[in-house]
């Protein structure tokens, strides 16, 4: 008994150690991503008016932009203009040395993004630091352009989906498969489903289940149904690839192969004995072969060449049982 308690205690300590390690690792990742650049020592705020002496073109394109129109009280440091992001610039104005001001070209993606997140810290950006973008050195300036006139909404360098396709080449290729969401037709964009700045569910625009995102458009599959199909309740992507497939209806494989990964061929279409007349029904009763599949030895092949949805058309759920006929004895479809 004492040994069992020691083993249990050792197991609990191991779990606790792994949990602390995981939390510390995540904390370190977030800290490295959100680390702000250090302002130049000794520099003072001098105002944006002097910037135009050297950066006339940049100031011209910046004028009238959303960042230029923002009020000082709306920023994280209570001021507006170039120094809101680039830090105090007095030394840089005197020496014209680019090392005496915060230049974003010299910052890594995470540190540069930390400057943006001082102001852009609302719910839409709250989970950004823990997403795949910053973990792959993709920062705010990888997609957004601040000084140059934006060619798309939200100061994006390019419009969706072309901007996303610059990195996500596989998803771009899938959009040309026979079955795909209508993205290349211009009826959808990536951000209709994806929270590009992060979310609690795999960068998707939902705080609950993935299925809730799918059902926001495909509501007819929501149910509730008397007879539910378990994969539908668990995860739509068990059967579907939302970016595109060769199979119809975004299915990962054609029927019946997709279904047969979970469902072995059913007795009513797929099984026949090599010895004629020795077949059993699902209740164990012996029945003549001529009454069961009409003695057809090719029934197994037929099961693999027939689409399951020819009979089971309501694969997302139904209020009728799949293999019963109301009013008949055992309820079996014969």
N, C-alpha and C positions, 0 to 999 in steps of 0.2 A: 504493500500500500504506500509506504514511504517513497519507494522508487517511482511509482506512478505520479505522485505529487511532484517529485523532483523533475520528471520529464515534462509534466504540464507546465511547471514554472519556467523551465528552460525554453519551452515553445513560446510561451507568452512573452518572455524577454526578447526572443528573436523577432517576433512580430513587431514588438514595440521599437526595436532598433531599426528594422526595415522601414517602419512608418516614419520615424524621425529622419532617417536618411533621405527618404523620398521627399518629405516636406522641405528639408534643407536644400536639396537639389533644385526643387521648383522655385524656392525663395531666391536662391542664387541666380537662377536664370532670369527671373523677373527683375532682380536688382541690376543685373548686367544690361538688360534691355532698356531699363528706365533711367539709367545713370545720365544725369545732365552734364553738359560740357562745362568746364571751369572757365569763368570770364577772365579776361586778361588782367593780370594784377596791376593795379594803379590806374586803370582806365576809368574815365567818368562818362556819364551820359551827356551827349552834346546836341542831340536833336537831329532830325532827318534832313533838315534843309541843306546842310553842307554836303550830303551824299550826292546830290545832283551835280556837283562840280566835276566829279569823275565818272559817276554812273548815270549819266543823263538818259541813256537809252533804257536802262532797267527801271529808272524812276518813271519814265513815260509809260511803259507798259504796266507798271505797278499801280499807277494812278487810276482811281476809279474801281479797282478790284475790290473783292469782298474784304480782304485784309486791310486795304487802305480805308474802307468806309467804316470799319469797326470802331466803336467808341473805346476810349482809354479804360473806362470803368469795367468794360467787358473782358479785358485781358487779365492774364494771371498776375502781372506785375503792375497793373494800374497805369499803363502808358501805351501809346501806339507808335507806329512807325518802324523803321528799319531795326532800331536797337531793341525792339521787343523780342526779336528772334536772334539777332546777331550780337547782342550784348553791348556794353558801353564801348563807344567808338572813338573817344577823344585821341588816344594814342595813335590809332590807325589813321585818323584824319591828318595828324601832324606828320607822320612818317610815310604814309601810304604803303606800309608793310602789311601784307595780307596775314602775317602770323600774329598781328596785334589786334585781331578781331576774330570772332567765331565765324569760320567759313565752313559751310556744310559739306563742301567737297572733301575736306580733310577728316570728316567724322565718319565713323561706321554707321550702318543703317539704324542700329538700335539707339545710339546716342543722339543722332539727328532726330529720330522720331520722338525721343523724350522731350525735346523742345516743343514739338507740336502738341504732345499730350498734356502739357501744362495747361493749355486752354481747352483742348478737345478731350475732355475727360468725362463726358456724359455717358449715359447708358449704352449708346451705340459703340463707344470706344473702350468701354470699361474692361472687356476681356481680351483686348488686342495683344497684350504682352504675353499671354500664354498660348497664342495660336501658332499655326505652322508658318505664317508669313515672317514674323521676326526671328523665329528659330532657323529660318533659311536665308537670313540676311536680306529680307525684303522689308523695306521701311516705307514711311509715308511718301518720301520723295521718289520712290521707285514708280509710283503711279500718279502722284499729284505734282503739278508744277505751279509754283507760287508767283514768280516774277513774270513769266511769259503769259500772254493771253491764252486762257484755256480753250481747247478745241471741243471740249465736252463739258457736261454738267459737273458740278462739284470739283472744279479745277483739275479734272483728270487730263492726263497727257493725251489719251486717245479714248474714244468711246467704247463702251462694251458692245460685243464680247471681244473685239480685237485686242483690247488692252490685256485682258485676262489670257488670251491665247498666246501672248508673247512668252509666257512661262508654261502654261498648261496645254502643251502640244497634243498630248494623248486625248484630252477631252475635245479638242478641236477636231481631231480625226474622227472621233466617234459621232460628231454631229453630222458627218457625211454618210453614216450608215443608213440603210433603208428605213429603220425605225429610230426616231429621235424626237426630242422635244423641239418645238418650232423656234429654235434660237436663230439659226441662219436665215430663217424666213422673216426675221424681224418682229416676231410676236412675243418673244421673251428675251430677257437678258440674264446674265449669270446672277446678278444681285436680286432677282426675283425669288431665288431659293437660298442663295448664300449670303451670309453676313460677313462681308469682306473684312470687317474690322474685328471679327471674333464673336463667338457665342459659346455657351456652355455645351452645345451639342455639335461638335465636329464642324465648326464654321458654318452652321446652317441657321436660317432665320426662324428658330424655334427654341424655346426654353424648356420644352418637355420632350416628347418622343419625336423621332424622325417621321413616324407615320402621321403625326399631326400636321406636319408641313405638306406632305403629299395629299392628305385629305382636305386641305384647304381649297384645293382645286378639284380633286376627285372625290367629292362628297358622297357620291352614290355608293361607294364601297365602304362607307364608314360603319353601317349597321346601326344598332346591334342586330345580330342575326341569331336565330335559334341554334343553327348549326354553323359555327365559325370555322374558318380555315386557319389553323394555328399560325402558319407563316405570315398571314395577313395581319394578325393581331400583334405579332412580334416585330417584324421589320419588313417593309415592302421590298427592300433590296435583297432579300433572300432569293427572290425570283426575278426582280427587275434591275436593270442598269439604267439609271435615269439619263445618262449622257448619250446613250445610243447603242443599238445592237443590230446584228444582222437579222435576228428573229423578229417576228411581228410583235407589236404591243410592248416593245422594250423588254421582252423576255430574254434572259441570259442564254437560253438554249431553246431549240424547237421542241414542240411536243412530238412524241410522249417522253422524250429523254429528260426534259426538265422535271416532269412529274415523277418519273421513275427513280430519280435520285432519292426520293423519300418513300414513294409508294411502289412496292413490288406489284407486278401485274395482277389485276383483280381476278378472282375465281371465275367471274362470269365471262371473261374474254380471254384470259391468258393461260389457263391451266387445263391440261387434258392428260390423261394417263397413257403411258405407252401400251399398257394392257387394256384393251377395250373392255368396257363394262365394269371397271373397278373404281370409277370416279366417285368421290364423296362430295356431298354438299357441305356448306359451312357448319352444319350441325352434326356432321359425322355420319349421316345416313348414306348407304350405298344407293346409287342410282344408275340406271343403264346408260351407256355411253350415247345411245341414240337420243336420249332425253337431255343430254348435257353436251352442248356444243355440237350436237348431231354427229358425234364421232369424228369431228374434224381435227385431224392431227396437226394442222397448220395454224391452229388457234393461237399458239404462242407467237408465231411470226405476225399474225394479224394484230396482236396487242401492241407490237412494236411499230406498226405501220398505220395506226389509227390515232387520231387526235383525241385526247381525253375529253376536250371540251365539246366534242360532238354529243356527248351524253351529259357530262358535268359542266354545263354552261355557266353556272353561277359559282365559279371557283373562289370568289372573294367572300362568299358566305351565302347562306340560303336559309329560308324558313322551312324547307322540305328536306327530309333525310335523303342521303345520296343513293341508297340502294333499297328503298322500300317503296311499295305501292300501297296507298291507303285502302283498307278494306279487304286485303288478302291475308290469308292465313299467317304464314311466317313472315310476311312482309318482304320476301325476297323478290327481286325482279328476275323472272325466269325467261 
